[in-house]
Amino acid sequence: MSAVKKKGFQMNALEIEVAIAALHSTGDYLVLRRLNLERDTRLARKAPELSQVALCLDTETTGLNYAQDKVIELGIVAFEFDPVTGEIFRISERYSGFEDPRMPLPEEIKEITGITDEMVRGQAFDDCQINALAQKAHLVIAHNAAFDRKFVEARFPAFSKIPWACTVSQIDWNAERISSRTLEYLLFKTGALTINAHRALDDAEGVLGLLLERLPVSGAPIFQTLLKRANEVTSRLFAVSAPFDRKDLLKDRGYRWNDGSQGGSKAWWRDVPVEAEPEELAYLASQIYPRGNTSSVQILKCDAYARFSVRE
């Protein structure tokens, strides 16, 4: 039985759980657990023959512009799941690696990630292993796929042929009364979990840890909810030229700002199911645009194969 020992004091696993339960019962404490997928019994089951493979993926890069910046660290966690029920069975493979960008790392990137020039110098990704993972995958999941997908496809074109999903934009976190969409905060709110953020494999494992939890208000399984959204054909509405004084209304509605650095129009945007497009246009007409004129609204149809990519 595992134990914790410090300065001559030792607790076994059962005693630790009793102590945690006692703290929680007071209502004054919340104990955070470090995410440890190796110990998670939900990931120790044999998958059925009809299971599929998904990849949780994260990158660390030299900057924000996929057209000129480089991926310096890539983390991938492959897991098997039931595509109908969204049940997750086990981790099948992991990948973690660095690549030398052939340039000094910006100081800001070193400060955020802890990655140094020495760590990446002379390093290269294992293209064979990464492309093999892409060949097996039925879905790629990232926390902010609009960022990661463009970088990954630029380096590994095989990923352009796989559907992608996003745990930031394809879960209605506002409806779940969660104000922040950072991975660390979502893990805290859904599972009282903590991770070593801003390192690629840790963040990729954090995404899988999030998928294993349930939404705090609706109680729905997070991965099942994400699968449903990923398979939808959506309409992306860009509220071009929306009045500045309506920005808070747009934010409350779930719109996000696109500054143009990742492509597309500079505007507040939101994805909705195709069937909800008329309702969304009616909202913009009544609440956002003067005199109800929505002629400047741009609408793009998209599925999971193109969503979050440069092709979108």
TAWO-V269212 format. One record per residue. NEAR is the number of other C-alpha atoms within 8 Angstrom. Layout:
[[NEAR] [NEAR]]
//
This chain:
[[4] [5] [8] [9] [8] [6] [4] [5] [7] [8] [9] [10] [10] [6] [8] [9] [8] [8] [8] [9] [8] [8] [12] [11] [6] [7] [7] [6] [7] [8] [8] [8] [7] [7] [9] [6] [8] [5] [5] [8] [6] [8] [11] [9] [8] [6] [9] [5] [4] [5] [10] [10] [12] [13] [12] [14] [15] [14] [13] [12] [11] [12] [8] [8] [8] [11] [4] [5] [10] [10] [14] [13] [13] [15] [16] [15] [16] [13] [13] [14] [14] [12] [9] [4] [6] [10] [9] [11] [14] [13] [11] [8] [7] [9] [10] [10] [10] [12] [13] [11] [10] [5] [5] [6] [9] [7] [6] [6] [13] [11] [8] [7] [9] [7] [9] [8] [8] [5] [8] [13] [9] [6] [9] [8] [8] [7] [6] [6] [7] [10] [10] [8] [9] [10] [7] [7] [12] [9] [11] [13] [14] [15] [10] [10] [14] [11] [10] [11] [12] [12] [11] [12] [12] [8] [7] [8] [9] [10] [10] [10] [7] [12] [13] [15] [14] [15] [13] [10] [7] [10] [10] [7] [9] [8] [7] [10] [7] [10] [6] [6] [9] [7] [10] [10] [9] [12] [14] [11] [9] [12] [8] [11] [12] [11] [10] [7] [7] [9] [11] [15] [14] [12] [16] [15] [12] [12] [14] [10] [11] [12] [10] [10] [11] [10] [11] [8] [7] [6] [7] [8] [11] [12] [11] [11] [10] [13] [11] [8] [9] [13] [8] [9] [10] [11] [13] [13] [12] [12] [12] [11] [6] [11] [8] [5] [5] [9] [9] [7] [8] [12] [9] [7] [6] [8] [10] [9] [8] [12] [8] [8] [7] [10] [6] [6] [9] [9] [12] [13] [12] [10] [8] [11] [10] [9] [5] [8] [10] [7] [7] [9] [9] [8] [9] [12] [13] [9] [7] [13] [12] [6] [6] [10] [8] [9] [4] [8] [9] [9] [8] [8] [9] [11] [11] [12] [9] [12] [12] [11] [11] [7] [5] [8]]
//
